[in-house]
Amino acid sequence: MQEIQITKTLTLNVSEIETTSIRAQGSGGQNVNKVSNAVHLRFDIHKSSLPEHYKTRLLAMHDQRLTDGGIIVIKAQEFRSLEKNREKAYERLAAMIRDAGKIKKKRRPTHPSLAARKRRIETKIKHGQTKSLRKKLT
């Protein structure tokens, strides 16, 4: 059974991912209308074996690849080979899950220092003086 490595400790079984081969768009010559080389990947978050915190973060993501039903849909048609496109789709899914697992650092609101405020006022005064020098004399 093949598994996709997401992090050092987290792996995802390929049997949880539904892949179908479809015809690719774009260039490919005479081959484009005969061979189904693109991959359409569907991954159901609710039915997966991912830990709960990954599931909740994935479902909270605002991504166009995520449907309202909690299914990730990825289309890979970069290469002419079906195997390479399948691997690329798996990589994109793993990257998406990795991004969902990252805990973002909370922003601490800060205030500009007194020196920074003084510098800002001084530059505003200088700028105003240069503009006043451009005025016509009456």
N, C-alpha and C positions, 0 to 999 in steps of 0.2 A: 504494500500500500504506500503510495507516494504522499509525502507531506511537504507543505510550504513552510519555510522558516520565516517567522515574522519577527520575533526577538530571540534573544539567547534562550529564553525559557518557554516561549510560546510558539507552538506549531499548529498548523491548520491542515486537516485532512482534505485531500483533493476530492474525496467522495461527497463532501458537503457542498461543493461548487458544481453548478450545472453549466457546461460549456456546449455550445452548438456552433458548427461551422457554417458560415454564410458567405455569399459572394461579396467580394470586396469592391469598393467604389474606386474610381480613378484609373490610373494607368496600369497596364498589364498586357496590352496588345490583344492578340487573338485568344490568349489564355483566360482573360478576365471573365468572359461569358460562359466558360466551361467548368472552371474549377472553383470550389468553395474554399478559399484560403483565409478569409477573415474569421475572427473568433468573437462570438457573442457570449459573454460571461454573465451569469446571474448567481448572486450570493444572497441567501435569505439570512438576515441577521438574527431573527427570532428563533430559527431552528438550528442555529450554529452552536458549536461547542465552546465558543469564546467566553471568557469570564464576563460577569455581569457589568463591571465598570466599562469594559470595552464596548459592550452592546449599547449601554445607555449613551455613551459619548458618540458612537457612530450614528445612532438614531437622532441625536441632537445636532449633528452636523448639517450645515446648509450647503449641500453639494448637489449639483444637477444630476449626478449619477445615482443619487439615492431617491427611490420612489416613495410615495406616501405609505405604501404597505411595508416598508422596511426592507426592501430588496435593492441591493447594489447591482447596477447594470453597467458593464464595461464592454466597449467594443474596441478590438485591436485589429488593425489592418495595415500596419506599418510595413511588414515584410511580405515577401511572396510565398514564404513557407508557412504552412499551418502550424507546425510545431513551434517556430519562433514567435508567431503571433500569440499562441497559447501561453508561452512562457512570459511574454510581455504583459499579457492580461493578468497573469498571476502576480507579476512584480507590481503592477499598478494597484491591485487589490491589497497586497501586503503593505505597500507604502501608505495606502489610505487607512488601514487598520493601525499601522505604526503611528501615524499622525494623530489618530483618535486617542491613542494610549498616552501621548505626551501630556504632562500636566504643565499648563502655562503658568508662568510666574505672575503673581498678582501685582498690579501696578500700585505703587505707593505715591499718592499725590504729593508733589513738592512745590515749593515757592521759590521764585528767583531771589538770589541774595541781594543784599543792600547795594553792594558794589555793581552788580549787574544792572540793577534798576537805575543807578546813577549814570552808568555808561550809556544806557538806552536814552535817558533824558538828554545827556550831553550831545549824542549823535543827532537827536531830533532838533536840538537848538542849532547845531552847526548846519544841518540841512536847511532849516528855515532861514538862516542868515545867507546862505549861498543863493537861495531862491529870491530873497529880498534884494540882493545885488543885481539880479537879472531884470528887475523892474525898470521901466522908463522913468527918467527924471522929469519932473514937470517944472 
